[in-house]
Amino acid sequence: MYQRIRDLREDHDLTQREVAQILHCSQQVYSNYELGQRDIPTAVLIALARFYKTTTDYILGLSDTP
């Protein structure tokens, strides 16, 4: 899951800071999500799926179809 959110961010040519602003959190908190050092809250998971126009199942690794 953590690698997927990083890959999605990089595929959209975004920085951690830009995604953090979209999620209304700090760059450090978002970095911790990508590194797996902090669990991703459900609301943030849903926000990421909506932003990237994908499913939560894809982000969670339950599906390989974005």
C-alpha positions in Angstrom: 0.0 0.0 0.0 2.8 2.5 0.9 4.6 1.9 -2.4 1.3 2.4 -4.3 0.6 5.8 -2.8 4.2 6.8 -3.7 3.9 5.5 -7.2 0.6 7.3 -7.7 2.1 10.5 -6.5 5.1 10.2 -8.7 3.0 9.2 -11.7 1.1 12.4 -11.3 4.4 14.4 -11.0 3.5 15.7 -7.5 5.7 16.4 -4.5 4.9 15.1 -1.0 4.3 18.7 0.0 1.7 19.1 -2.7 -0.2 15.9 -1.8 0.0 16.9 1.9 -1.6 20.2 1.1 -4.4 18.4 -0.7 -4.9 16.2 2.3 -4.6 19.1 4.8 -1.7 17.5 6.7 2.0 18.3 7.0 4.6 17.0 4.5 6.2 15.0 7.4 2.9 13.2 8.1 2.4 12.4 4.5 6.0 11.2 4.3 5.3 8.8 7.2 2.4 7.4 5.3 4.6 6.6 2.3 7.3 5.1 4.5 4.8 2.9 6.4 5.7 4.6 9.6 2.2 5.8 10.2 -1.1 4.1 9.4 -3.2 5.8 6.8 -6.6 6.9 8.3 -9.7 5.7 6.4 -10.6 9.3 5.5 -7.2 9.9 4.0 -7.3 6.6 2.1 -10.7 7.6 0.6 -9.4 11.1 -0.2 -6.4 9.7 -2.0 -8.6 7.3 -4.0 -10.9 10.1 -5.0 -8.0 12.4 -5.9 -6.2 9.8 -8.0 -9.5 8.5 -9.5 -8.8 5.0 -8.4 -10.2 2.6 -5.8 -9.3 2.0 -2.2 -8.8 -1.6 -3.1 -6.1 -0.7 -5.5 -4.3 1.5 -3.0 -4.6 -1.3 -0.4 -3.2 -3.9 -2.8 -6.4 -5.9 -2.9 -6.7 -5.3 -6.7 -4.2 -4.7 -9.4 -6.6 -2.7 -11.5 -6.2 1.0 -10.9 
